[in-house]
Amino acid sequence: MTTSVPVGIKPKSLRAMEPEGLVVQTMPTSGPLVDRYGRVHSDLRISVTDRCNLRCVYCMPEEGMTFLPNDELLSFDEILRFAGVAKRLGVDAVRLTGGEPLVRKGLVNLVKGLNDLGFEDLSLTTNGTELARRADELAQAGLRRVNISCDSLIPERFAAIRRRATLDVVLNAMDAAEQAGLRPLKINVVLLRGQNDDEVLSFAQFARTTGRTVRFIEFMPLDAQGNWDRAQLVPGREVYELISERWELEPIEATASPAPAERFRFADGAGEIGLISSVTEPFCGTCNRLRLTADGAIRNCLFSDAETTVRDILRQGGSDDAIEHSLRSAVWGKFPGHGINEPDFLSPQRSMSMIGG
């Protein structure tokens, strides 16, 4: 296996975790959502529930999860009000997440409401188990794209990793999504050393055969069990080298909007892969994302425990100006980087399913 730096993957000096210098000195009260390091935040991830119908080994224990009471979840009207304020502050992309967002009843009504607000991009991340029967109505309501999680192409292994699902259901969901016009379809694969890392080339071939984008995601310290171990992590650089030994890859130039994945096309034009190397190749310096949890907390980073709660503002007659101030304050308080690779890093108290991807 080659040890050279892959073409297209930026060296760490260009993927620095800390942005270059302090661009802004005081928190602005107008204009876009900007932090102290000049990063403009235009991408909002909205978690609609912390519940999930699966128990993936890298996310939840098989038994014993405790979920939020329904009255602690933001209503769709509350979410839409918050999203409307965010839209006026320059947020142009919304992704619905969970838990598993499709276990939330009436989700299509939220999709329609968000579409009516006029976001340029409206997407959803799902495990695929409930998607096939709902893809058409979601597309008609205004959903544009979906990301579907799929961690193995071997039925028995898929079932072992997911614990409560079958591969054919998720493969059928991919077909249904494309038939409904939810494109481009992205497939998210969390690689785990010794469990599914021998399927990298199989997934690359899947991308080539189907034309779908397969994104390999590094295992992150966000599991509810707290069992994250760096030894289980498969670096994105290793994935790139393995695939490029079989097929020539070409980097796809980044668009104006920052994205977590480095994208590569196969040189012969058959398919695309992405690498999300959050641990080994942090992209914090260009991060433009913020998150709203299902219970109404604004989080400016997946890996920080800092939260700004807006549920009380929404439920106690607070003004849109108060919501805007909370948004600006949350973004302003963002750290330069997540610090996963620092010796004093502590995993967040909330897991991924409780935060929302």
C-alpha positions, -999 to +999 in steps of 0.1 A: +000+000+000+013+034-010+023+059+017+023+090-005-002+118+000-033+111-021-040+135-049-069+157-038-067+152-001-054+184+015-024+182+038-032+191+074-016+225+069-045+233+046-071+216+066-062+234+099-086+229+127-082+266+137-093+293+114-068+319+103-068+348+127-097+368+144-118+384+117-146+398+139-139+416+172-174+421+186-206+401+181-226+417+152-262+425+157-270+425+120-260+406+089-253+369+087-245+345+115-208+348+120-185+336+147-153+352+162-132+335+135-152+348+106-170+316+097-205+324+083-231+298+093-257+290+067-264+253+072-289+243+099-294+207+110-328+202+128-333+171+149-370+163+152-366+134+176-341+115+197-359+082+191-348+056+166-362+022+155-327+008+152-299+002+177-267+004+155-237-008+174-218+025+169-247+046+182-269+030+208-269+001+232-293-027+223-314-020+253-318+006+280-321+039+261-342+066+277-359+091+254-373+125+258-410+128+268-431+141+239-439+174+256-402+182+257-399+180+220-404+212+199-436+212+180-435+217+143-449+252+147-420+260+171-395+245+147-409+265+118-408+297+138-371+291+147-363+282+111-379+313+098-357+335+120-326+315+109-337+320+072-338+357+077-302+356+091-288+339+060-294+302+067-301+287+032-299+249+038-318+227+063-313+190+069-337+171+091-322+145+114-329+124+144-326+098+159-346+086+130-366+115+117-392+094+099-405+079+132-418+114+141-455+115+131-466+140+105-431+149+094-443+156+059-461+187+073-429+200+087-412+194+053-440+214+036-437+242+061-399+244+056-403+244+019-427+272+021-401+293+039-380+291+008-348+273+018-325+267-012-317+232+000-340+209+021-327+174+028-331+145+053-308+119+068-325+085+074-318+049+082-341+040+053-365+017+071-395+040+067-385+058+035-399+036+007-435+041+015-431+079+022-406+090-004-433+103-029-452+124-003-419+138+011-408+148-024-442+164-032-440+183+001-406+199-011-379+176+002-351+176-023-325+151-012-319+122+012-288+106+027-294+069+036-273+051+061-261+016+050-231+001+068-228-033+050-238-049+017-238-084+033-273-091+048-261-110+079-235-084+087-259-055+080-284-071+105-256-075+131-245-039+129-281-024+128-296-050+152-331-043+140-333-041+102-327-060+070-306-049+041-333-054+014-356-029+031-329-002+029-319-011-007-355-008-017-357+026+000-328+038-022-347+028-053-379+045-040-360+077-032-346+079-067-379+071-083-394+100-063-368+124-076-348+127-043-315+131-059-285+130-057-288+100-034-259+098-009-252+066+010-235+070+044-212+042+056-196+043+091-166+021+089-156+001+119-122-017+121-127-055+120-164-053+114-170-038+079-137-023+067-132-052+044-162-039+023-146-006+011-140-019-024-175-034-025-190-001-016-168+016-042-181-008-068-216-002-056-211+036-063-198+027-097-227+004-105-255+025-092-243+060-098-250+069-062-225+087-040-210+066-013-196+085+017-172+068+041-175+083+076-150+080+103-163+065+136-167+095+160-168+097+198-206+102+199-219+068+208-244+065+236-225+037+252-193+058+256-173+029+241-156+048+213-121+036+207-097+051+182-085+016+173-120+010+157-115+041+135-107+036+098-090+068+085-103+084+054-068+085+040-066+047+042-099+044+024-087+067-004-055+047-008-073+014-009-098+025-036-072+044-057-051+013-059-080-004-077-095+026-096-081+060-105-098+088-086-100+125-094-108+152-069-140+172-073-135+208-067-153+222-036-182+244-042-186+278-026-205+263+003-183+244+028-190+207+030-178+180+054-169+155+027-140+155+003-154+143-030-138+122-056-150+109-090-138+078-107-116+088-136-137+068-160-168+086-150-186+058-132-197+071-098-184+092-069-172+087-033-169+110-004-146+110+027-158+125+059-126+124+081-139+144+111-113+128+134-081+125+114-085+154+090-106+180+109-124+206+087-134+229+116-117+259+100-145+260+073-174+247+093-207+265+086-231+243+105-252+247+135-278+224+151-311+225+168-318+196+190-352+180+193-358+197+227-348+231+215-311+236+222-288+253+197-255+236+194-226+252+174-205+220+173-212+182+175-184+178+200-191+206+224-215+205+254-222+242+251-259+248+243-282+278+240-318+268+248-346+285+228-375+263+239-385+287+267-384+317+244-407+299+220-431+288+247-432+319+269-441+345+243-405+356+235-399+377+205-382+369+172-355+393+183-348+371+214-345+341+191-321+360+169-300+370+199-298+333+210-288+323+175-261+349+173-248+342+208-246+305+201-226+310+169-204+336+184-194+312+212-181+286+188-146+273+195-120+273+168-120+235+166-135+203+182-103+192+199-109+155+195-071+150+191-062+170+222-052+151+253-079+168+274-108+161+250-139+147+267-168+131+246-200+152+247-226+142+273-252+139+246-248+111+220-253+116+182-289+104+184-296+130+211-279+158+192-289+151+157-264+148+128 
